[in-house]
Amino acid sequence: MAATDGTDTDPANPHRRQQPGSGTRLVEAGRREEWTGAVVNPPVWRASTHLYTDVAALRAGQRSNADGAFFYGRRGAPTQWALADALTSLERGAHGTMLYPSGTAALAGALMAVLSPGDVLLVTDNAYEPTRNMATGILRRFGVESRFFAPCDLDAYGSAFCERTKAVMLECHGSLTMEVQDIPAMTAIARDKGAISCIDNTWAGPLGFAALDHGCDISIMSLSKHVGGHSDLMMGSATAGERHYRSLRRTAQALGHVVSPDDAALALRGLRTMAVRLERETASALAIAEWLQGRAEVAQVLCPMLPGAPGHDIWKRDFTGGCGLFSFVLKGADDAMRSRFIDALELFGIGYSWGGFESLAIPFDPAPICSAGAWPPGGVDAPKGLGVRLSVGLEDAGDLIADLEQALAAMVRI
């Protein structure tokens, strides 16, 4: 017997779950008594210097390197430890989580932890633009060769490996074009080739996709998105099993990565309500995607949660949840028309990022940066592939649909 959120129940007592549901885990995660004391939330520990009772204690601190052991501010204190502990508890099979000052820093920290000069990195062609820039920029400067592969072509992906391939960088879903990769198949190929699988799992997060359970070695997130949830912090994380976590930790400490305790407290606050926010955003996004699917101005809706959309079968097989981020392609529109559409929106702000409580819209044109795939996707009646990405927030879905309707009218108005 399965619970609605994918957790199993105890056959001897069907009202008691063997594993707590996602809402329960989010409430309880990271709230160790030694960090919270008599209060509900871990206090905000602002400290660069940690004091020792004597020299012997100082030397003991130098020998210890684990969350929960005071040493110096760069290694955190209870506020940061509680957040890392909470994120680790959400990812089945995880040993630990490192925190970084942004999602991009988390990507950089993870890749630098597993790559060395002379290595080859395989990168999905639908990767987040800072990931692409990292692959073709700083990693190249440090002697790492990056090769891009079409995100859903398993044959081309398998053929891209060589004896120097050390790691693969996956992203599911693609944060612009929304491809759903067959992660179990891709990680199995990487494992067979002796390569480490990293994934940008920001779209679904651990509530919607159990990355380590599906074969990934390191799961990376921008906590600025769903975990923060309020568009007021910058942070990233990388979660892994014991072997790769130790590499992540050593590299992060060597680079001096640390997050503000105030931001960690904001992320912990956002974490507690993440499940209910995701549920609302997903329901609204599906309603809006279905509405857009019936509009004559829209060539294709790229929302894998939508039955019949590209990648839906894999999404249904591997994912237990969604979010409010999806894209669509305009039919027969030029850039001026697309700009009129976005400029006319009243409830959707124009801005980067996503996962906050407010809805956002941006134009995107991936064709100039695609190096291994094609855009627009096959069969789309959109010669220039003019895309719009929506991040659906917590506004009423009916109000957002009405806003999109008036903006589509403004797009074609002479």
Steps between C-alpha positions, in 0.01 A plus 500: 500500500646837401432841641409780260845657521682176422580391857412146608269411784557234763297186403443425869360849556383669179460832683870508589755559228834324487645823364353841590335698220671795337312758705597332825863471394514868405364601840735277699817521290808656659331576832747324730454585865866592541455768231155632587494473879156583636383692191345381174759638257880490524616845614705711260862451606700791360862417568834505327703404808428191708661500844667206675530435870871415478780401260407133520148583380644717221713209378208261522301740281769490235472122482121502459337593173130435519182701529419530867861561602597863558824611336475830312223692327581364155387156616169639618307483824161357600299713255692378196537147639124473549433596137761258365365224724144568385594484131694179554202336671279576197726314254488123541847346506676828583785529748534878508431836338729794433360853484623766256435874459302443175374224274777578253757468780352159584541388139858627494581343836363161398678491165830615648469229764491221242708632208874540441709638212481268202154367586204511262161623622184414308239776526136483396428749224196639684705603803442817696704775329743555793574125484584533131713805567684313774567207269634718219671753727658436837509120466673531164753737654578232758554234236161326497350423158121529479291327235130570453243232416137512388301465823273213393718308251624198696701363207688826447550532873648151530728562203634823652691321777872441472770371732544852642132561580484556874154649552169585335286808573129430463204735540143385537294675399685736271420832663406666169407229252362250755644176361462203734808282496495127566711540812510130605624400155753782481643442845527126429706575189719742695553247777594232247755743350644589842366858495335702778142620440414853615152642455349846529184391680360846568179453295354218708727492803505197731123508553434448129803298391717274715824564313732267690242220488496538121876455470640851537811542714460872579171691506534879464235763566460873490344562840416851377204336322250269672676459834526874565166553329483876555756646255708646783810283528782354291624151587580159355558147621663175394392173662678166463582164649800464729775463237409804294385705798853490642634638170235770499587600856876513445461708184245741650719560803809551285311760294363672812135443411267603781142626523358770724321370810224753434448357151512146640221595741293636209558178305393292800184708529424454131568127521217446748233613252661372180265202456180706518644769272609243242159334511324831432746611231483163323120500491491855365772429242307199371180704469685775312686253277171334403349839420800603287481170313165608358613845384550568131795730578695211658692245292597266781493485878816360656372370833594136568232474771238543225377171345620474142777756544860409411655294781174434683540121507844521664377770737208282609732201549778671700354808668277530804437874473530807285526876523376817336772539235421426134534654154306542180576594140308773322357432153589736218624775731803721452712644780302825510175308549651288774629812673153658481354188659742496791490877550119486521498250786387655828524213750814343356817690579788506252802354670739210535478224758184313593345305785395808696145588606460741208452408134765591241540494122808527277569455128757242400679404180716191554594447134814720512647300788385147408803309378379141497124524461240678291259779581210531459403141580384286208158575356461842659353760265731776621772579245695717742419293806386794709458367851349640818574352842250537780563454870156460654474627856228506762254738334159357408526299179190667357655844543823387333306352206307825458829691502648271233184536289512879496874493427447265201241746371749784542763299313298491175346844536616742229 
